Amino acid sequence: MSHTTVSRALRGSSLVNSETRNRILSLAESMGYLPDLRARSLVEGKRSVIGICTPDVLNPQFAQLCLRLRDTLWDRGYTCVFSLGHAVRALTTFIGERVDGIVLIYGLDAHADIERLVRRASTPCVTVGFLIDGIDGVGIDRRFGVAQGVHHLVERGLRRIGFAGVRGADAKPHLQPHIEKESSFYEAVANYGLTVRPEWEFCDARTRKDGYRFAQALASLPTPDRPEAVFCQNDLVALGMTAGLLGAGIRVPDDVSILGFDDIPESAYAYPPLTTIRQPRDELVRSATELLLARISGELTDGFVHRRECGHVVVRASVRQ
């Protein structure tokens, strides 16, 4: 049996079949063997460590991406270390620890400082879910997803459509995902000749609590003055809105339809199950991993690469059929 096979088995790589891997792990355990990671890094000239920075693991969308990245990179022989928020501090630490590569998940603040640090350190880096000039990244075509969502509502005869998201965020680059959803939504409804009344808007909605508060505001309106549907910038807001409307005796979707964005696992089991725009998590992780490992290996050397992945509407029961 080759030393490469043994090494891969000890790292848990999926490149070794389960029977062989179990035999090697059983033998290593009986011998009391533990790998010397420092020695391995000296021999291979790398640490086989990827630093991942995410703004929040309480948000299921971010947590799902972290888990997928961990599993995908582990299968390629890398261990992941995680940092929550504080992107500049995390980058400084990762660079100082000489990790092999860095992944930045979603709209972290201080874009200019991030770009400066990455350029200065020349550590391979990729962004996931948002894009920064000068750094490899895989973004989401939110314009396409939101347009599909609005079309889904209009196709079902819903024309009084409200908005629960973040407005007026143009001057804050780390809110790029919110900016894209906002502009895409208002562009889409305008294409259908629709107008969004001010009382149908909640301009700083990010959490379940925000969605619940907006639902209470809508419930206070006379029935004829309520929207027929609300586009929510993420599933957390949508789930909070649904709970608030149902608690106020307003039926979802019969009275008000709710459309989310993300397709977090909870959405499929909500009451009613949430119609939402699914983010392409598997595609994001696969594409980001390809870019990062190509940089680490030297296969990719020129310029920087930006890619976009598309999501799609997942039809459930929170939008009137």
N, C-alpha and C positions, 0 to 999 in steps of 0.2 A: 504494500500500500504506500503510495507516494506521500512525502511530507506535505505537499500542497493539499491533498485530500484531508489529512489529519488536521492541518491548520484550519481549513474551512469548516470542518466538523466542530472543532473546539470553539469557533466563532459563531456557531449556529447557522451557518449559511445554508440556504435552500438549494444550493448547487450540489449538495451531497444528499443522496437518498436517505430516507429515515432509518432504514435498517443499518446501513454503514455508520451513520452518525451515532446511533444508539450504541453500537458496539464500541466505537472509539470513546465515547463519553463514559461508558461503563468501565472500560479499561483505565481511563485517566482517573476516574474516581477511586478505583481499587488501588491505584498507585499513589493517591494523594496529590496528584499533579494539579497545579494552578499555573496558568500562563503568566509569564513575566512581561507585562505590557510595555514597560520601559525598554527592555531588551528588544522587543518586537519593533518598537518605533525606531530604535537605532539601526536595526538591520534593514527595515523597509524604507527608512528615510521619511516616514510619516507617522502621525499618531493615530490615524484612522478614527478621528473624532470630528463630528460636525456640530457646530454651535447653532442653536435655533432660538430666535427671539420672537416672542408673540406678545401682543398687548394684554391678553387676558385668556385664562383657561376656563373661566366660569362661563364664557360664551361657548355654547356647544359647537358652533361653527369653527372656532379657533381650535378647540380641543380635538375635534375630528381630524383637522389637518395635521395637528401635532402627532396624533396616533398613526396616521397613515405615513407621514414622513419617517417616523421612528421605525416602523416595520419595513418600509421600502429600503431605507438606508442600511438597516441591520442586515437585510438579505444581501446587500452589496458589500458587507464587511465593515460597516461603520457603526460606531457608538454615538448616540446623540446626547448632548447636554443642553438644558433649557434655561432660558432667562425670561422673566415676565416683565414686559415694559422696559422703560429706561433704555431705549435703543442705543444711545451713544455710550452709556456706561457698559452695556452688554457687549457692544462691538469692541470697545477698548479692552475689556477682559478677554474676550475670545481671541483677539489679535495677539494680546500679550501671552496668552497660553499656547499660541501657535497651533490653533486648530487647523484642520485641513481645509475646511470650508465653512461658510456661514449662510444660514437661511433666515430671512426676515419675513415674517408673516403679517400681512395686511398693513393698514395705514398707520405706521409709526410716525411720531413727530420728529422734528429736526432733520428734514430731508437734506438740507445743505450740509449739515455736519456729518450725516451718514455717508453721503457721497464723498466728502473730503477724506474721511477716515478710510473708507474702502479703497479709494484711489491711492492714498499714501502707503497703505500697508500691502497692497497687491495681493490680499487674501481673496481667493475665489469666493464670490458672494452671489446669491440669487434672491430676488424678492418674489413672494407668492401672494397673489390677490391684488397687488398694486404694482405700479411701475415708477421707477426713478431714472431719469436720464443718466447715462454713464454706467449703469449697473444692469447686469443680466436680470431679466424678470419675466414672470408669467402672470398676466393679468386676466381679468374676466371681461368679456364683452357684455357689460351690464346694459348697454343701450339695446342690444338685441333681446336680452332677456326681459327687460321692462316692456319693450314694445310688444313682445309676444304676450306678456301678462295683460296689458291694457287691451290688446286685441281680443283676448279670451273673455274679458268682461263685456266689451262692447258687443261681441258676437252673441252674447246672451241677453241682449237688450238692455244692459245696464249703462246708463248715460250720465247719471248724477254720481260722479266718482270723487271721493275724497282722498287726501294724502296725509300719511303719518310718517314723517321722516325728518331729515335735517335740511333746513333751508338757509340760504345766505352764507354758505360756508366757503365761498370762492377764495377768500384770502388765506385759507388754512390748508396747505398742501396735504397734511396727514389725513384730512377728511376727504381725500379724493374719491373713495368708494361712495360716500354720501353725495358728493357733488354730482357724480355720474348718474346715480339713481334719480336724484332730483331733476336734473336737466332732461334726462331721458323720459321721465314721467310726463313732465309738462309739454315736452315736444310731442309725445305720443297722443296725449289727449287733444292737443291743438290740431293735430292731423285729422282728428275726427270731428273737428268743429265744436269741441266741448269746452265748457268753462268750469273752473273749480272755484266755488264760492269760498270767501275767507273763513266762514264758520265750519267748513269741511276740511280745514287744514290744521294740523298740529306740527309746529315747525321745529321741534327739538325732541323727536321721539326716537329712543334707542333701546329701551328696556320694557319689560312686562308692565312695570308700574306706569310708564308713560302711556302705553297703550290703554291701560285700564282707566287712566285719567281722561284720555281723549274719549273713550266710550261713555264716560259719565257726562262729558260736555255734550256729546251728540244726543244722549238720552234726554237732556233737558230741553232740546229743541222740539217744537211741534212736529208731529209725524210727517206732514207734507214738506217740511223744511230740512229733513235729514237726507244724507246721501243714500243712494241705493247700494253703493259698494265703496270700500276703502282699500287703496293700495298701501301696504305697510312695508317700510324699507327693510325690515327683517322679520323673521318668524317670532322672535321674542315679543316684539310690539304687537304682532298679529294675535298671538296667544293671549296677551293681556287685554287686547281689545275685545276678543271673543268672550272672555270671562266677564268683562265689564258689561257688555251688551246683554248677555244672557242673564246676568244678575239684576239688570234693570228691566227685565221682561221683554227685551227686544230679541226677536228670533234671528238666528244665523243659520242658514242664509236667507230665509223667507223675507225678512224685513231689511236686513243689511248683509250684503256679501262681504267676505274678508279674503284678501289675497296677500300672501306673505312672500318672503324672499329668503332663500337659503336651503330650505328643506332639511332642517335639523331632525335628528331621529324622533324627537318628541312629537313632531308635527303629524306624523302618521297615526298617532295614538290619542290625539286630542279629541275633544268633543265640541263640535263635529270635526272629523279629520280635516286638516288644513290644506286647501289648495295653495300651492306655492311655486315659486320659480327656483328650480333646483340648481344649486351651484355645482359646477363640474369638479368636485374635489379629487376624484381619482385622476382625472386628466391634468389638473393643476399639479398634483404631486409627481406624476410620471414625468411631465414635461420639465418641471423644476429640477428633478433629480437628474434627468439627462443633461440639462445645461450645466449644473454644478459639477457633476463628475467629468464632463468633457473639459471643463476649465481645469479641474484638479489634475487630470491626466495629461494636459497639454494638447489635447486634440483640438480644442477651440482656443485660438489665440488672438484673433483680430476683433477690434471694435467691441460692441456689446449687442446682445440679442434680446429683443422684446417679442413675446408671443401673447396671444389672447385665446382663451378657451370660451366656448359658449355653453350656457345652461339651457334649460327648457322648462315649460310649465308642467307641473305634476297635478293632474286633476283629481281632486278628492271631493269633499262635501261642503266646504265652507263658502262656495260660490254657487249661486242659483243656476240650475240647469235649464 
